[in-house]
Amino acid sequence: FCIITHHAKAAVNDTYGKLTLLDTVGQELCRCKTSLRRGQPHPVYKETFVFQVALFQLSDVTLLVSIYSRRSIKRKELLGWVSLGHNASGREEWLHWQDMRQSQGQQVCRWHGLQEA
């Protein structure tokens, strides 16, 4: 599947995304990071991540996508986030998850606005 995010903060230079798969109580099952995008105010992350999830668990997990700005090696700022699945951040995100579950291996791409940090 594919998630395309957009954020409204303008003066962002170096950004990356963190994808975290959570169970129903918010425990982290696994996580991945995108590569760093330098000097792009509206970066596009064309990357693939694979999470091993049993079919019966798909209705019980949440995929949290967080976008960060890196100002220095040790300083990062959360720009925003969006979640899909069990604890989706909105109706469109929940519907996207349902469509992905039914897509039988086909990509289902949607735009999602980030929730404010």
N, C-alpha and C positions, 0 to 999 in steps of 0.2 A: 504494500500500500504506500501511499504518498501523502505527506502532510506539507502544505506550503503555508508558512506563517508570514505575517506582516506586522511590523511594529511602528509606532508613531514617533518615537524619539529620534530626532534628526542627527545630532552630532556624534553618532556612533562610529567608531573606527574598526576595532577588532571585536568580532562576535563569534560565538559558537553556540551550539545547542547541546543539551543534555537530555537524553531519553531514559526514563525510568519506568520500569514495569512494576506495578504494585499489586498486592493482593487486596482482598476486601477490607482488611483492617488497616491498610496503609503501610504494611511491611514491604520493604524493597525486595523484589525477586531477582532483578538484574538491571544493569544500566549500561549505557553506551554514550560516547560523546562524538559530535561531529568534528570535522577538522576546523581550524580557525580560519575565518574569512577576514582578511585585512583590508581596511580602507573602503569598505562597501556599506553605505548607509542602509541598503535594502538587500542583504545577501540572499542568495538562493543556495540551499544545501541539496545537491543532487547526490545523495548517499543512500546506501542500502544497509539496513540493520536487520539481523535475524534474531528473533526471540523464540526459544523453544517453549511452546505452550500447548498443552493438550486441548483437543477440541472441546471437551466438557468444561474446561476452565475459562474459555473465552468470554463467557458472560460474567465471570467473577473477577476479572483483572482490569486494571486501569493503566493506560499508557499516558504518562505525564511528560510533556515536551516543554522544557524550559530554555529560554534564550538569554544568554549572558553577554555582557560587554566586558572585555578585559582591558583595563586601563593600565595595568602593570603586571608583572609576573605574579605578584601575590594579591592583587586587588581586582575583584570582579564585582559586577553589579547585575542583579537580575533585572532584565528589561521587561519580561512578561512570560506568561505560560499559557498552555492550553492542555486539556486532558480529554481523552477519549476512552470509552469503555464503561465499566461499572459506575465509576464516579465521574462521568463526563461533565465538562464545565458548562455545557448548554445543550439545548435540543439538537442543534445542527451537528455538534460533535458526537452526540449519542447516535444520531442517524447515520453519520459517516461510519462509525464503528459497526453498526448493524449491516450497512451495505458492504463493508469489507468482509464481514463474516460470511456473507452470502455470495461473494464474488467468484468463488472457486478458482483462486489463484490469479485473477486479473487485478491490475492496479485500479484503485479507486482514489483519484486525486480530488482534493477540495481545498479551498482557501479557508483559513480560520484566523480571525483576529485574536491577538494575544490579550489575555486578561492582564490588567495592570499589576505590577509587582507590589 
